[in-house]
Every structure is written in C-alpha cells, then in structure tokens.
Amino acid sequence: GVAHPLSYHIETFGTGVISDERLGALVMDMFDLRPLAIIEDLDLMRPIYRQVAAYGHFGRPDLDLPWERTDLAEALREAAGPLATRVS
C-alpha cells in the first residue's frame, strides 16, 4: 500500500482568509498524514474509548482529547503569512 494520502480536499466554503489550495499545501507540509503518524499524534492506542463511548467524541471540555487540541494553530497561522489574521 501507499502510506501517504493519495488525495485530500479542503473546503472552507468561502470563509478562509487564504485560498483553500494554499491551506491544503500548508496542511500537507505541516502535518504527517500517514496512518501510523495519525495514530501516534492522536495517541489512538491509549485506551480512552470507554470515556468517549457516551456523549460523543467531539466538543468534550471534560476530557483532554488529542483531536480537540489547537496547539498547532498558531504555527499554521504563521506559515500562512500576514494575510492570515486571527478570526474572532
């Protein structure tokens, strides 16, 4: 098989401050999207599934879920350049 994604699609529906193509290029440069890297980055081998089996996997302020972290947002914003201002 092929470890790297064969394709990807980013769609901001006109809300992006940079083009979808530029954002996609930045994501591909900054994030390792190989399956093993995703498993490691999101710590998916850690047995947390019982905690997220009820009340959903997203938007859970009571749990520190790796896929909810925004620690790379500022680095992505900086890589995008001066046109990518913080949206409130």
Secondary structure by P-SEA (a helix, b strand, c coil): ccccccbbbbbccccccccaaaaaaaaaacccccaaaaaaaacccccccccccccccccccccccccccccaaaaaaaaacccccccc
